[in-house]
C-alpha cells in the first residue's frame, strides 16, 4: 500500500506515521508514505499558496495551480510513465461521506491512494473538480486542516494491509469488523482490585470462548452503539438478548 499525501505540512504526516505499528510497517515495506509539500509548487518567490476569495468573506483559499502541479508530479512519478493514469484522490472535507470501517476495507484493496489536505477556508473548487475522486469526512466537526483526518484514515487502512499487524486475526475481530463492538479484554493478574477475570477466559475451551466473545460483543453494542445493530447479522437468540437490554430487563 502506497500513501501519497498532498499537504502544507509533510513533517506532520511523516512524524506521525513513522512510529508504533505504522512505523514498523513502513520499515518492513508493507506500506509506504510519500508526503509532498504543496508549497514546493508555488510559482512566486514567497512560496505563497493562498489568496483572498472572490466575492469576499473571511479567511483565505488555497490556490488551484500549486495543488494541481503537485498532483501532476505525483501522478507522473508514481502512476504511469506517461502520467495518463488517474489515481484515486481523497479530499478530506466535511462535505464528504463519513469514514467507516467498511470504507477502510474498500480502500485497503487499492495499491495507491492520494490524500489531499486542505487548509485555511478550503481549496479553489476548480482544482477539486479536476482531480478529486472521493470526498471523505471523519466526523461532523471542523479541524484546522486535513492532516489529522488523513492520518486517521491511513492508520485505519494500514491495519487491514497484510503483514502490518503481527496477528492478522486482530483486524478481523476488533470493533466494527462485523458491525459489532469488540468484546472486553483482560490480562494478568487474574485478580485486580477485587475484580476477577471471567472464569470462561481461563477455561481453554475454544467453543465456549467464541460464544462468550460473541455474546459480549452483542451486549456492548446494544449498550453503547445500538445504531450499529441495524447492519449487524444477529441470530434469533441474539435479537432477544438485544430486546431484553433495550427494555431494561
C-alpha positions as CSV (number, residue, x, y, z in Angstrom):
1,X,0.0,0.0,0.0
2,X,1.4,3.4,-1.1
3,X,0.0,6.5,0.6
4,X,0.7,9.8,-1.2
5,X,-0.2,12.9,0.8
6,X,-0.5,16.4,-0.7
7,X,0.0,18.7,2.3
8,X,1.4,22.0,3.5
9,X,2.9,20.1,6.5
10,X,4.7,17.0,5.3
11,X,6.6,16.7,8.6
12,X,3.3,16.3,10.4
13,X,2.4,13.3,8.3
14,X,5.9,11.7,8.4
15,X,6.4,12.2,12.2
16,X,3.0,10.6,13.0
17,X,3.3,7.7,10.6
18,X,6.8,6.7,11.4
19,X,6.0,5.5,15.0
20,X,4.3,2.4,16.5
21,X,2.6,-0.1,14.2
22,X,2.7,2.0,11.1
23,X,6.3,2.9,11.7
24,X,7.2,-0.8,11.8
25,X,5.1,-1.5,8.7
26,X,7.0,1.2,6.8
27,X,10.4,-0.2,7.8
28,X,9.2,-3.7,6.8
29,X,8.0,-2.4,3.4
30,X,4.3,-3.2,3.9
31,X,3.3,0.4,3.5
32,X,5.0,3.5,2.0
33,X,4.2,7.1,2.8
34,X,5.1,9.8,0.3
35,X,4.3,13.2,1.9
36,X,4.6,16.0,-0.7
37,X,4.7,19.7,0.1
38,X,2.2,21.7,-2.0
39,X,4.2,24.8,-1.2
40,X,7.0,23.5,-3.4
41,X,4.8,24.0,-6.4
42,X,4.0,27.7,-5.8
43,X,5.2,30.0,-8.6
44,X,6.2,33.0,-6.5
45,X,9.3,33.9,-4.5
46,X,7.5,33.7,-1.2
47,X,6.0,30.2,-1.9
48,X,2.6,31.6,-1.2
49,X,-0.3,29.1,-2.0
50,X,-3.3,31.1,-0.8
51,X,-5.2,34.2,-1.8
52,X,-8.4,36.1,-0.9
53,X,-11.7,34.5,-2.1
54,X,-13.7,36.0,-4.9
55,X,-16.9,37.5,-3.6
56,X,-15.4,38.4,-0.2
57,X,-15.7,36.6,3.0
58,X,-13.4,35.7,5.9
59,X,-10.1,33.8,5.6
60,X,-8.0,32.7,2.6
61,X,-8.4,30.0,0.0
62,X,-5.7,27.7,-1.3
63,X,-5.0,28.4,-5.0
64,X,-5.7,25.8,-7.7
65,X,-2.4,25.9,-9.6
66,X,0.0,24.7,-6.8
67,X,-2.3,21.9,-5.8
68,X,-2.7,20.9,-9.5
69,X,1.1,20.9,-10.2
70,X,1.7,18.8,-7.0
71,X,-0.9,16.3,-8.2
72,X,0.6,16.1,-11.7
73,X,4.0,15.5,-10.2
74,X,2.8,12.7,-8.1
75,X,0.8,11.2,-11.0
76,X,3.8,11.3,-13.4
77,X,6.3,9.9,-10.9
78,X,4.2,7.1,-9.3
79,X,1.3,6.1,-11.5
80,X,2.4,5.7,-15.1
81,X,5.3,6.6,-17.4
82,X,3.2,9.0,-19.4
83,X,1.2,10.3,-16.4
84,X,-2.1,9.4,-18.0
85,X,-3.4,7.0,-15.4
86,X,-5.7,8.9,-12.9
87,X,-5.1,8.0,-9.3
88,X,-7.8,7.8,-6.6
89,X,-7.6,11.1,-4.8
90,X,-9.3,11.5,-1.4
91,X,-10.1,15.1,-0.3
92,X,-10.7,15.4,3.4
93,X,-13.8,17.6,3.8
94,X,-16.9,17.9,6.0
95,X,-19.0,17.6,2.8
96,X,-17.8,14.0,2.2
97,X,-19.1,10.6,3.3
98,X,-18.4,9.9,6.9
99,X,-15.4,7.4,7.1
100,X,-16.2,3.9,8.4
101,X,-14.6,0.5,8.8
102,X,-16.4,-0.6,5.7
103,X,-14.9,2.2,3.7
104,X,-11.4,1.4,5.1
105,X,-11.8,-2.2,3.9
106,X,-12.7,-0.9,0.4
107,X,-9.7,1.5,0.4
108,X,-7.3,-1.3,1.6
109,X,-7.8,-3.1,-1.7
110,X,-6.1,-0.3,-3.5
111,X,-2.4,-0.3,-4.3
112,X,-2.1,3.5,-4.2
113,X,-4.1,6.3,-2.5
114,X,-3.6,10.0,-2.8
115,X,-4.8,12.3,0.1
116,X,-5.4,16.0,-0.4
117,X,-5.2,18.0,2.8
118,X,-6.8,21.4,2.7
119,X,-6.2,24.4,4.9
120,X,-7.5,27.9,5.5
121,X,-11.1,28.2,4.2
122,X,-10.6,25.5,1.7
123,X,-9.3,24.9,-1.8
124,X,-10.3,26.5,-5.1
125,X,-13.3,24.5,-6.3
126,X,-11.9,24.2,-9.9
127,X,-8.9,22.0,-9.0
128,X,-11.2,19.8,-6.8
129,X,-13.4,19.2,-9.8
130,X,-10.3,18.4,-11.8
131,X,-8.6,15.9,-9.6
132,X,-10.7,14.6,-6.6
133,X,-12.4,11.2,-6.9
134,X,-13.6,10.8,-3.3
135,X,-14.8,13.3,-0.7
136,X,-14.4,11.9,2.9
137,X,-15.1,13.3,6.4
138,X,-14.1,11.8,9.7
139,X,-17.0,13.5,11.6
140,X,-19.2,16.5,11.9
141,X,-16.8,19.0,13.3
142,X,-14.2,21.4,12.0
143,X,-10.4,21.0,12.1
144,X,-7.6,23.3,11.1
145,X,-6.5,21.1,8.2
146,X,-6.8,17.8,6.5
147,X,-3.7,16.2,8.0
148,X,-5.3,14.7,11.1
149,X,-8.2,13.2,9.1
150,X,-5.7,11.8,6.6
151,X,-3.7,10.2,9.4
152,X,-6.8,8.7,10.9
153,X,-7.7,7.1,7.6
154,X,-4.1,5.9,6.9
155,X,-3.8,4.3,10.3
156,X,-7.2,2.5,9.9
157,X,-6.5,1.4,6.4
158,X,-2.9,0.3,7.2
159,X,-4.2,-2.2,9.8
160,X,-6.0,-4.0,7.1
161,X,-2.9,-4.4,4.9
162,X,-1.5,-7.9,5.1
163,X,1.6,-8.1,7.3
164,X,1.0,-4.8,9.1
165,X,-0.4,-6.4,12.3
166,X,1.7,-9.1,14.0
167,X,-1.6,-11.0,14.3
168,X,-3.7,-10.5,11.2
169,X,-6.7,-12.1,13.1
170,X,-6.8,-8.9,15.2
171,X,-8.1,-6.9,12.2
172,X,-10.9,-9.4,11.7
173,X,-12.2,-9.5,15.3
174,X,-11.8,-5.9,16.6
175,X,-14.6,-3.3,16.8
176,X,-16.8,-2.6,13.7
177,X,-15.4,-5.6,11.7
178,X,-18.9,-7.1,11.7
179,X,-20.9,-4.0,12.9
180,X,-20.3,-5.0,16.5
181,X,-18.1,-3.6,19.1
182,X,-15.2,-5.7,20.4
183,X,-15.6,-7.8,23.5
184,X,-13.9,-6.8,26.8
185,X,-10.2,-7.8,27.2
186,X,-8.3,-8.9,30.3
187,X,-4.7,-9.7,31.2
188,X,-2.6,-10.6,34.2
189,X,-3.0,-10.6,37.2
190,X,-6.0,-12.9,37.4
191,X,-7.5,-10.7,40.2
192,X,-7.0,-6.9,40.4
193,X,-8.6,-4.5,42.9
194,X,-11.0,-7.3,44.0
195,X,-12.2,-7.9,40.4
196,X,-11.6,-11.3,38.8
197,X,-11.2,-12.3,35.2
198,X,-14.3,-14.0,33.9
199,X,-13.8,-17.8,34.5
200,X,-14.6,-18.7,30.9
201,X,-11.4,-16.9,29.8
202,X,-9.4,-19.4,31.9
203,X,-11.2,-22.5,30.6
204,X,-9.2,-23.1,27.5
205,X,-12.5,-24.2,25.8
206,X,-12.4,-22.6,22.4
207,X,-16.1,-23.2,21.7
208,X,-17.2,-21.5,25.0
209,X,-14.7,-18.7,24.4
210,X,-16.1,-18.0,20.9
211,X,-19.6,-18.0,22.3
212,X,-18.6,-15.6,25.2
213,X,-16.8,-13.3,22.8
214,X,-19.8,-13.0,20.5
215,X,-22.3,-12.5,23.3
216,X,-20.2,-9.8,24.9
217,X,-19.8,-8.0,21.6
218,X,-23.6,-8.0,21.1
219,X,-24.2,-6.8,24.7
220,X,-21.6,-4.0,24.4
221,X,-23.0,-2.9,21.1
222,X,-26.6,-2.9,22.4
223,X,-25.5,-0.8,25.4
224,X,-23.1,1.7,23.7
225,X,-23.8,1.8,20.0
226,X,-27.2,0.4,19.3
227,X,-27.2,2.2,15.9
228,X,-24.7,-0.3,14.6
229,X,-27.1,-3.2,15.2
230,X,-29.2,-2.2,12.2
231,X,-26.5,-3.6,9.9
232,X,-25.3,-6.5,12.1
233,X,-26.3,-10.1,11.3
234,X,-27.9,-11.4,14.5
235,X,-29.3,-14.8,15.4
236,X,-32.8,-15.0,16.9
237,X,-31.4,-15.6,20.3
238,X,-29.1,-12.6,19.9
239,X,-32.1,-10.4,18.9
240,X,-33.9,-11.5,22.0
241,X,-30.9,-10.6,24.1
242,X,-30.8,-7.1,22.5
243,X,-34.5,-6.6,23.1
244,X,-34.1,-7.5,26.8
245,X,-31.2,-5.0,27.1
246,X,-33.3,-2.3,25.4
247,X,-36.2,-2.9,27.6
248,X,-34.0,-2.9,30.7
249,X,-34.7,-6.5,31.8
